[in-house]
Amino acid sequence: MSCPICGKEADAKYRPFCSRRCADVDLARWLNGSYALPATEDEPPEEETFPTQH
């Protein structure tokens, strides 16, 4: 298995990464939002209409 950050062979101690450095790079990417999926704007909710009481 190769390291997803640099491509070197993974080390069992840091699996799936090759080193502490690559594990920290991955964590930093998660924490700063680099891995976030782009959001799409939802359509605004339609106003609910209730029957009027007479």
VMD Tcl script that builds the backbone (N, CA, C; Angstrom):
set m [mol new atoms 162]
animate dup $m
set s [atomselect $m all]
$s set {name element resname resid chain x y z} {
  {N N MET 1 A 0.847 -1.162 0.000}
  {CA C MET 1 A 0.000 0.000 0.000}
  {C C MET 1 A 0.899 1.233 0.000}
  {N N SER 2 A 0.536 2.216 -0.798}
  {CA C SER 2 A 1.349 3.426 -0.839}
  {C C SER 2 A 0.668 4.559 -0.064}
  {N N CYS 3 A 1.469 5.468 0.432}
  {CA C CYS 3 A 1.006 6.609 1.205}
  {C C CYS 3 A 0.140 7.506 0.313}
  {N N PRO 4 A -1.065 7.882 0.786}
  {CA C PRO 4 A -1.932 8.728 -0.034}
  {C C PRO 4 A -1.427 10.165 -0.174}
  {N N ILE 5 A -0.461 10.570 0.635}
  {CA C ILE 5 A 0.068 11.929 0.568}
  {C C ILE 5 A 1.255 12.018 -0.389}
  {N N CYS 6 A 2.253 11.138 -0.221}
  {CA C CYS 6 A 3.475 11.263 -1.024}
  {C C CYS 6 A 3.729 10.093 -1.970}
  {N N GLY 7 A 3.029 8.976 -1.777}
  {CA C GLY 7 A 3.190 7.832 -2.671}
  {C C GLY 7 A 4.241 6.820 -2.250}
  {N N LYS 8 A 4.991 7.087 -1.180}
  {CA C LYS 8 A 5.988 6.129 -0.696}
  {C C LYS 8 A 5.273 4.934 -0.070}
  {N N GLU 9 A 6.025 3.882 0.185}
  {CA C GLU 9 A 5.481 2.685 0.815}
  {C C GLU 9 A 5.012 3.022 2.241}
  {N N ALA 10 A 3.821 2.554 2.609}
  {CA C ALA 10 A 3.258 2.834 3.928}
  {C C ALA 10 A 4.038 2.111 5.017}
  {N N ASP 11 A 4.133 2.738 6.174}
  {CA C ASP 11 A 4.775 2.168 7.346}
  {C C ASP 11 A 3.664 1.648 8.262}
  {N N ALA 12 A 3.803 0.437 8.792}
  {CA C ALA 12 A 2.774 -0.158 9.639}
  {C C ALA 12 A 2.452 0.726 10.846}
  {N N LYS 13 A 3.427 1.451 11.351}
  {CA C LYS 13 A 3.222 2.312 12.512}
  {C C LYS 13 A 2.301 3.492 12.196}
  {N N TYR 14 A 2.329 3.975 10.964}
  {CA C TYR 14 A 1.546 5.152 10.572}
  {C C TYR 14 A 0.502 4.841 9.509}
  {N N ARG 15 A 0.237 3.589 9.288}
  {CA C ARG 15 A -0.649 3.153 8.222}
  {C C ARG 15 A -1.939 3.959 8.158}
  {N N PRO 16 A -2.378 4.439 7.047}
  {CA C PRO 16 A -1.930 4.151 5.693}
  {C C PRO 16 A -0.831 5.084 5.201}
  {N N PHE 17 A -0.239 5.862 6.107}
  {CA C PHE 17 A 0.798 6.820 5.722}
  {C C PHE 17 A 2.181 6.225 5.892}
  {N N CYS 18 A 3.181 6.915 5.342}
  {CA C CYS 18 A 4.554 6.420 5.436}
  {C C CYS 18 A 5.291 6.996 6.637}
  {N N SER 19 A 4.780 8.109 7.177}
  {CA C SER 19 A 5.476 8.766 8.274}
  {C C SER 19 A 4.509 9.625 9.082}
  {N N ARG 20 A 4.997 10.079 10.210}
  {CA C ARG 20 A 4.205 10.983 11.052}
  {C C ARG 20 A 3.922 12.286 10.298}
  {N N ARG 21 A 4.902 12.736 9.502}
  {CA C ARG 21 A 4.746 13.967 8.747}
  {C C ARG 21 A 3.552 13.881 7.806}
  {N N CYS 22 A 3.455 12.792 7.031}
  {CA C CYS 22 A 2.348 12.642 6.089}
  {C C CYS 22 A 1.012 12.501 6.820}
  {N N ALA 23 A 1.013 11.835 7.971}
  {CA C ALA 23 A -0.207 11.731 8.765}
  {C C ALA 23 A -0.636 13.116 9.241}
  {N N ASP 24 A 0.326 13.943 9.642}
  {CA C ASP 24 A 0.018 15.299 10.087}
  {C C ASP 24 A -0.455 16.176 8.930}
  {N N VAL 25 A 0.110 16.003 7.759}
  {CA C VAL 25 A -0.339 16.751 6.577}
  {C C VAL 25 A -1.799 16.408 6.289}
  {N N ASP 26 A -2.138 15.128 6.359}
  {CA C ASP 26 A -3.514 14.705 6.122}
  {C C ASP 26 A -4.456 15.292 7.168}
  {N N LEU 27 A -4.068 15.258 8.434}
  {CA C LEU 27 A -4.892 15.825 9.495}
  {C C LEU 27 A -5.101 17.320 9.273}
  {N N ALA 28 A -4.057 18.027 8.911}
  {CA C ALA 28 A -4.176 19.466 8.665}
  {C C ALA 28 A -5.142 19.739 7.517}
  {N N ARG 29 A -5.131 18.906 6.501}
  {CA C ARG 29 A -6.066 19.081 5.379}
  {C C ARG 29 A -7.507 18.898 5.849}
  {N N TRP 30 A -7.740 17.926 6.736}
  {CA C TRP 30 A -9.088 17.735 7.276}
  {C C TRP 30 A -9.501 18.933 8.117}
  {N N LEU 31 A -8.585 19.413 8.955}
  {CA C LEU 31 A -8.917 20.493 9.877}
  {C C LEU 31 A -9.136 21.836 9.185}
  {N N ASN 32 A -8.437 22.090 8.069}
  {CA C ASN 32 A -8.615 23.382 7.407}
  {C C ASN 32 A -9.681 23.337 6.314}
  {N N GLY 33 A -10.322 22.184 6.144}
  {CA C GLY 33 A -11.430 22.090 5.201}
  {C C GLY 33 A -11.050 21.747 3.773}
  {N N SER 34 A -9.809 21.366 3.528}
  {CA C SER 34 A -9.391 21.018 2.161}
  {C C SER 34 A -10.151 19.822 1.602}
  {N N TYR 35 A -10.609 18.932 2.460}
  {CA C TYR 35 A -11.314 17.744 2.006}
  {C C TYR 35 A -12.834 17.927 1.982}
  {N N ALA 36 A -13.291 19.117 2.249}
  {CA C ALA 36 A -14.734 19.364 2.290}
  {C C ALA 36 A -15.347 19.254 0.899}
  {N N LEU 37 A -16.537 18.720 0.846}
  {CA C LEU 37 A -17.275 18.655 -0.411}
  {C C LEU 37 A -17.963 19.990 -0.648}
  {N N PRO 38 A -17.985 20.443 -1.885}
  {CA C PRO 38 A -18.658 21.715 -2.148}
  {C C PRO 38 A -20.154 21.597 -1.883}
  {N N ALA 39 A -20.691 22.603 -1.265}
  {CA C ALA 39 A -22.120 22.616 -0.949}
  {C C ALA 39 A -22.903 23.193 -2.122}
  {N N THR 40 A -24.093 22.698 -2.290}
  {CA C THR 40 A -24.970 23.269 -3.306}
  {C C THR 40 A -26.103 23.977 -2.590}
  {N N GLU 41 A -26.526 25.056 -3.169}
  {CA C GLU 41 A -27.615 25.809 -2.579}
  {C C GLU 41 A -28.913 25.054 -2.802}
  {N N ASP 42 A -29.624 24.808 -1.733}
  {CA C ASP 42 A -30.930 24.174 -1.840}
  {C C ASP 42 A -31.951 25.226 -2.231}
  {N N GLU 43 A -32.997 24.760 -2.846}
  {CA C GLU 43 A -34.075 25.680 -3.178}
  {C C GLU 43 A -34.721 26.141 -1.875}
  {N N PRO 44 A -35.121 27.413 -1.823}
  {CA C PRO 44 A -35.777 27.875 -0.586}
  {C C PRO 44 A -37.069 27.103 -0.370}
  {N N PRO 45 A -37.375 26.821 0.880}
  {CA C PRO 45 A -38.612 26.065 1.145}
  {C C PRO 45 A -39.835 26.881 0.728}
  {N N GLU 46 A -40.787 26.159 0.191}
  {CA C GLU 46 A -42.029 26.826 -0.191}
  {C C GLU 46 A -42.793 27.167 1.079}
  {N N GLU 47 A -43.479 28.309 1.029}
  {CA C GLU 47 A -44.259 28.686 2.205}
  {C C GLU 47 A -45.438 27.732 2.336}
  {N N GLU 48 A -45.628 27.280 3.555}
  {CA C GLU 48 A -46.759 26.389 3.795}
  {C C GLU 48 A -48.036 27.215 3.893}
  {N N THR 49 A -49.056 26.725 3.275}
  {CA C THR 49 A -50.352 27.416 3.381}
  {C C THR 49 A -51.292 26.529 4.168}
  {N N PHE 50 A -51.921 27.119 5.118}
  {CA C PHE 50 A -52.867 26.401 5.958}
  {C C PHE 50 A -54.270 26.882 5.627}
  {N N PRO 51 A -55.217 25.992 5.650}
  {CA C PRO 51 A -56.596 26.432 5.373}
  {C C PRO 51 A -57.038 27.436 6.434}
  {N N THR 52 A -57.689 28.458 5.961}
  {CA C THR 52 A -58.190 29.465 6.893}
  {C C THR 52 A -59.462 28.972 7.563}
  {N N GLN 53 A -59.562 29.268 8.829}
  {CA C GLN 53 A -60.764 28.855 9.566}
  {C C GLN 53 A -61.737 30.019 9.607}
  {N N HIS 54 A -63.002 29.751 9.329}
  {CA C HIS 54 A -64.018 30.806 9.333}
  {C C HIS 54 A -64.773 30.827 10.605}
}
mol reanalyze $m
mol bondsrecalc $m
mol representation Tube
mol addrep $m
